[in-house]
Structure formats: structure tokens, C-alpha cells
């Protein structure tokens, strides 16, 4: 028998990821706040449910890809949440599993794990990296925390969604690993945007410049994938600015809890908040170049 899969959240990433599971032949029950966003999934055979609890009641494994930690808490722990649905349905040979693929709080991941275990279910925190391209192509990097036995059960599904799947350790470890990822990206994005601005102001052909530097030590995923979008003036979201700000705040909060200062990350966060204040919250993260381009020597950071 094929596992019954549930999916909650069909935004930029979730829509492509859930479609890949459907194309791989898994039966899928879906819930999202705006039903119309899931329409392409219905064409592939997905079934609609009226709440996260209804998704869970019909599923062996439930994935979620939502926006913020508050959304995760409501979807999993709320009165109509996933754990409620698991309790209401007991026709399973193995414990049900909730897999949170949202970038969220490590502490919340540990709380969800404990609540799931207390009722005989399981939970994995499995945030991803790779953006909209990785979601479409099934090449995401997936960082997983939680029980290792549950990880092994879900692994064949992870293989549909990603090309790099690493079990990081106990609950919350996947989210901590994603914070490392976001800290690296933050510095890289700022450097890339500043470099392209410098090349433009120096009167260089930015496409030729990028072709040269991408092949050397300065090369990066952001430069190769988002650099061309910047040069085309394409600021459509593969990952929303407002979500990146959320991630950086989580990382800074966790760093403070560990008595660790991250001044470079804090600076990049403030630059992105400047972009959001200028109306760029729903643009892609490559739009940081807009905020940097408008900076003047006297502007406070």
C-alpha cells in the first residue's frame, strides 16, 4: 500500500513540492488557506480537505510548508491542527508523522516533537534550501531533525523533493542547520548586490563581469541563479523578502540565546528591513540591490 500523504501550504515552494509527490504517484490530501492556489494540484489528482485536522485524519504522513512560526504552531498544535487529526484517526499500522518543512524556530520544533510523541505520533523538522528552482526540479537540500527511525520512514518521500538529504540529529537540529544556511546566504546576497552595483557604476559590462567572477572563488549559487535575474530586472519572488527577514530574526534570537553576536547578519537584516519599508516585502530576495542602490553616504543603517 502506498503511504497516504497530506500537504498543507501551497505557496511558491509548497505548490511545486506537493506536485512532485503527486507526479511520483503518491495520493495527496491538501489544505491551504486559499483553496484556489491548490487548483493545479487538483488537476493532478489531489483531494481537498477543509482543515489541517482533516488532512491529518486522512494521512499517514503530513507535510507542511507555511509562512511563519505562528502559522506552524496553529497548523500543528491548534484546535483544528494536525495533532488533533492524528488523534481522531487510529487506523494506521505505524505512528503518523508530521514533517514541518517551513523555516521556523528550533524551540518550536522541539515543542512539536514532544507534543507528537506524547500522543504516539512523531515529528520531523525538515527545512529546505534551493528556492523555487529547487522546489520545481526536486533538487532541494533538506536538513532534518527529529527521531532517526521516523527520518528513515520519510526518506523515500524526501528523495522525491530533494537531491541532498541529511539527518542532522535531535528535534530542532534541522532548523538550526537552516539558520546556518540563512546566515551564509545573507552575507553572500549583500556581497553579490554590492559587487554588481560596483560593476555598473564603474561602467563595466555586468554580464561579462559576472561571467568572469562566477567561474572563480567568488562563484556561488546566488550569483549563478539570482545574479542573472537582477541583470534582467526580474525581482519576482523565488523566496520572499519578508520571509527572509523572519529567518534572520530567528537566527539572531537563537544567537543571542547562545551568547553569540552576529553583527554582519544584523546589518543585512536592517538592509532588508529598509527594502521592506520601501514596499519590497513581497519581492524576491535579489531585490536587495534596490535598497542598496538608493543608499547615500549620509543614510543611517
Number of C-alpha atoms within 10 A of each C-alpha: 3 8 13 16 24 31 29 27 25 26 17 18 23 24 22 22 26 31 25 21 20 19 13 11 12 19 18 26 26 28 24 22 15 11 14 11 15 24 14 13 23 16 10 15 16 22 16 20 20 13 19 30 26 23 29 35 24 20 26 22 24 27 28 28 27 23 17 16 19 12 16 24 17 14 22 25 18 15 13 17 20 31 27 20 21 29 16 14 16 12 11 10 7 11 17 24 28 27 27 26 23 23 28 30 24 24 15 18 28 21 17 25 24 15 17 24 15 10 13 13 19 24 29 30 36 34 24 27 18 20 18 19 14 20 25 21 16 21 19 25 22 25 25 31 30 24 18 16 10 19 22 12 13 16 15 10 17 23 16 19 26 21 15 15 18 16 18 20 14 17 26 26 23 30 31 25 19 25 25 11 14 19 19 12 17 21 15 18 23 21 16 22 24 16 16 21 16 14 16 13 10 10 8 12 10 20 13 9 14 21 13 12 13 16 11 9 7 13 15 18 13 18 23 14 13 22 23 16 16 19 13 9 11 15 21 15 17 19 18 22 23 20 17 21 21 17 22 21 16 20 25 20 15 17 14 12 10 9 8 11 13 12 10 12 21 17 15 22 21 14 20 28 20 19 23 19 11 11 10 21 21 16 20 21 27 28 27 26 23 18 18 17 12 9 13 8 5 6 7 6 9
